[in-house]
Amino acid sequence: MIHYEGLHDEGQVSWILGECATGLVACLNAQPALPQNERLGSSACEELLTTLFDLWKFGYTYGGVGVDVAGAMAEHATAVEHFGDEDVLEEYRKVGLYKEMAEKFLQLVRQKEALAVAQANLTEPMDVTWFAEQLLKSGELWQDQALAFVEMRLGEVKPALHGKPQDFTSAQTIDTSRRWLGEKYLLYGKAKQTVDMELARFQANPDHTTYRSIRSAALATGQPGDLWPGLRPQLIQTLEQKGRWGALVSLYLDEKEVGQALAALAEMERTPEALSYGYRSESPSSRYQAQVAEAAEESYPDEALRLYKPVVQRLIDGRGREHYQQATVYLTQIKRLYQKQGQEAEWERYITNLRNSNKSLRALKEELDKRGL
């Protein structure tokens, strides 16, 4: 374990440690069923428990060893040593198993003590929201304390992020807490707190997902009817100012604003940045062309045709029968759009040129023939 961080392939050692933990837990679990004279002596038992604790501590730091070591140790302490609840709690405290200690207090319906342990020791975002969820199960009387606990942890992390825009760990911690609180505020009818929390998430990371969360909160039962119409233009303006055109395309498609989606996509097409997507370099807008084209077929058929064609070309350039099959799906759409507008001659010119320029691609020809294209 002490050399773990210096290894080139940590996975091999992680597997070995998991196997060790499995075997040692099996050894521990076997003790009660053995005759007294075949059980481990006190020194060997102490060594076994110490080793298991070291494995648990390693797993806690590096993502687990695939075995419930803590649970096995707790069961052993209760079943073999005949410990009472207080003894188990004391053992948890001694070895720093504060999450397990808080859970034990909750099982004993001693919520105040569980909360005190959590407040003093639980700081990891997943542990914080986990404990708050467990406390909520204790009933409505504990609702405010559960929310206040997460709010407290959120308040502790926010100042640490101030002036550190690249601190992604703290930013993720804050978003985890805000997202959990936003969901609970909405669930418990705390209308203003819900919108405020979702707005904070949007301001930290303005995108389609956070926009949609605010929309859900603002349109929830009990909110003023003019709240969302007043908020929406501000959110759109923020996304435009930050150049989040992809998010704008997505949300406009969500809201059936096809014309606006086309305009946002046009802004993306003017962006010189190029991203690599496997077989060739693509502009960011290429990821949205097929979606927007499909939405535009009814009201903007010419724009749909314009957008479908580069999608087809990229698939053909990607080579491979799977790409060709996908290309023929879009070609079928293109053919239908031309026919709908009485432009069969334009379709014939387009498909003839496409075939002629790709004569060497036998698999493409086969797929086109299968579709009658």
N, C-alpha and C positions, 0 to 999 in steps of 0.2 A: 504493500500500500504506500510506503514512503517514497517509492520511485515512480508512482503512477503518473504524475504530471510530466515527467521527463520521457515517457515512452512514446514511440512513434505510432504504435497501434494499441491504444488503451483498451480496445474491445476485447482482445484476447485475455487480458488480465481481469477485466470486469466479469467475463464468463467464468473464469476460475474462482474468483471471489464469490460469485453467486452459487457455484457448486459447493464451495466450502460452507457457505452459510446454510444451504439446504441440508447438508450432511450433519452439521452441528446442531441445527434445530431438530432434526430427526433424533439425534442422540439425546437432546434435552427432553423431547416429548416422550421418549421411551422409558425414562427413569421411573415414573410412578408404577409402571406395569412390571418392573423387574423385582425379583426377590431382594430383600434388604441386603443380603451379602453380595449381590451382583451390581448394586448401584455404585455410582461414583462416590468416592470419598469427598470429604469437605473441601480439601485443597484442590482436587481435580475438578470438582463442581465449580469452585470459585474461578479457576482458570478458564473453564468452559464459558461461564457467564461473562467474564472479562473479555474474552476473545469475541464473543457474540456482540458485546457492546461496542467494541472497536469496529466490527463490521457494520453495525447499525450506524455508527457515527460517520464512517466513511461513506456509506450509502446516502446518508442525509445530506452530505456535502456535495457528492458527485452524481446524484440522481437515482440512488437506490441500488440494491443488489438483488431485487426480484423476489425477496422473501420477507414475510412479516416477522422480522426479528423481535421488534418491540412487543408485539402481541404474544409471541411464544414465551418471552422472558416474563411477561406479566402473568400469564397462565401458570407458568412454572412456580413463580413466587406464591401464587394463591393456592394452587393444588398441592404442590410438594411441600412447601414450607408452612402451609396452612395460615398464610397471612390474612389478616382482616383488611377491610377497606382502608383504614388509616395507615396500615403498614404498606399497602400497595402505593398509596399516595406519597408516602415518605420515600419509597424507593424511586418513584418517578422524579421526585424533587431532587434526590441525590444525584441521579444520572442525567438530569437536565431534560427529561422527557415532558416538557411543559404542555405541548399540545395534547398528549395522552393524559396528562394530569388534569387539564381543563375539561377534557371529555369525560373523565371519571367523575369529576365533581358534578357535571351535568347529569350523568346517569344516576347519581345519588340525590338528584333534585336539590343541589346546593349551588344555585345559579350565581349568587353573590360571590362565592369563593371562586367559582369558575371564571367569572368576569375579572376578578382581581388578578388571577394568574395570567389571563390573556392580556390584560392591560399592561402588566409588568414584563411580559416575556414574548408574546407573539407579535412579530413585526413583518414577516414575509407576507406579501399580498395575498397569496393563495391560502395561507394559514388564517389570515385576518378575516377574509370573506367566508372561509369555511366555518370558523368559530361563530361568526355573526349569524350564519345560516342555522347552525345548531341551536343558538340561543333563541332565535325566532320560533323554533319548534316548541319552546317552553311556554308559549302562549302570548296573548296580546299584551299582557303586562310588561313583557320584556322587549317589545318592539322598539320603543324609543332608545333603550340602552344598547340594543344591537346596532341600530343606525348610528348612534352617537359614538360607538366604538370605532366603526369604520371611518366616520367623519374625523375622529381624533387622529387616527393614523394618516389619513389624507392630509390633514393640517400639518402634520410633522414632516411629511415628505415635500410638500409644495415649496417651502422656503429653500430647501436644499437644491431645487432645480433652478431657482432664480439666477439668471445670468449664465446658465449652462445649457444652451440649446442642444448641444450634442450628447447630453447625458440621457441616452436612450433607456437605460435600465430604470432610472427614476421616472422618466416619462411614461414608461409602460406600467410601472407601479401605480402612478397617479391615474392613468386611464382605466386600469383594472378596478380601482376603488370607485372612480366616478361612474363607470358603467354599471357596477353593482348597485350603487346608491340610486342611480337614475331609474333602474328597473324596480327597485323597492319603493321609491317615492311614487312611481306611477301605480304600482300595485296597491299602495295604501292611500291613494287619493290625495297625495301631497302635490297639488297641481303646480304651484309656483316653484317649489324646490325641484320638481322634475324638469321643468323648462330651463331653470337656471343651471342645473347640472349638465343637461345636454348641450346647452349653449357653451359652457366651459369646455366640454369635449370638442365641440366644433371649432372653437377658437384655437385650441391647441393643435388640432389636426383637421382642417376644413376639407372634407371629401364627401363622396356620395353617401357613405355609411352614416357619418355623424349628421349630415343634413337630414337623412331619413329618420334618424332617432328624434331629432327636434320636431320634425313634422308629426310623428306619431304622438309625441308629448303635447304639442300645441293643439292637436285636433282631438285629444282625449275628452271624454265626457266631463263636463264641469268647467272646461276652459272657456274664456270669453270668445264669442264668435269672430271678433276682429283680430284675435291674437295672431293666427297663422298668416292671414293676408298682410298684416303689418310686418311680420318677421321675414317672410319669404324674400322680398326684394333686397333686404340687407344681406341675407345669406348668399343670394345670387351675386350681388355686388362683390362680396368678399372673395368668392370663388373666381370671379372674373379678374379681380385685381391680382390674385395670386397665380393666375394662369392655369387654374385647375380645369382645363377644358375637357379632359376625360371624364371627370366627375360630373361636369355640366351635361355632357352628352348622355351619360347614364341616367341622371335624374330627369332630364327632359323626356327621354324615352319612357321612363317610369310614369310620367305625368301626361303622356300622349301629346306632348308639344313637339311634333315632328319638325316643324319649321325651325324652331329654336335649336333642336338637336342638329339639324343640318348646318345652322349658322355656327354652332359651337365646334362642329367637326371641321368646318372651313377654317376656323381659327387654328385648330390643331394642324391642319394641312399646311398652314403657313409657317409652322414651327420647323426650323432647320434641323433640330436634334434628330438623330437616328439611333435606333436600338437594334441590337442583333437578336434575331429569332431563329437560330439554328442554321437554316440553309441560305439565308440572305439577309441583308440589312434592311430593316423596315422603319418607316416613320411611326411615331406613336399613334397617329390617326388610323393606321391600317388595322389596328385591333378592333376598331369600332365600325369599319365600313360595312361589313355584312349586316350587322344589327340595324344600323341606320337605314341601309338600303331596303331591308325587309319592311321596316316601319314606313318607309316613304313610298312604297309601291302604289298605294291607292291615290294619294294626293299629289305626289311629286314623282311620276313615273320616269321622267327624263333623268332626274337626280339619282333615282334607284339604279337605272341602267349605267350611269357614269360610275357609281360606286361598286357595282357588282363586277365590272370588267377587270379592274386591277386585282380584285380578290381571286378571280379565276386565273389570271396570269401568274400570281404568286404561287398558287397551288401547282400549276403546271411546271413552273420553274423549280419547285421543290422535288419533282420527280417521284416516282413510286406509284404503284397502282392505287394505294389508299388515297393519295392526293388527287389522282385523276378522277376517282369515283366521286370525291367531294366536289371537285370542279364541275362535274356534269350536273350535280344538283343545282348549282348556281346558274349553269348554262340553261337548264330547263326553265328557270325563273326568267332569265333574260329573253328566251324565246317567247315565253308567254306574254311578257310585257310588250315586246315588239308587235306580236299578233294582236294584242288588245288595242293597240293604237293604229292598227292597219298599216304597219310598217314591215311587212313580210320581206320586202326587197332588202331593207337595211339588215334584217336578221341574216338573210342568205349571204350578203356581202361579208358580214362579221364572222360567221361560222366558217365560210370558205377561206377567208384570210387566216383564221385561227388554225384550221387544218393544214393549210399550205405551209405555214411558218413552223409547224411541228411535225413534218412528214416522217422524221426519223424516229418518232416516239410511238412504237408499235402498240404498247399497252394503252396509250392514250387513245389511239385510233379504235382499238377494240372497245374501250369503255364508251366512246362517243357513238359507235355503231350500236351497242346494246341499248342505248337511250334513244336511238333514232335522231341523233343530232348532226 
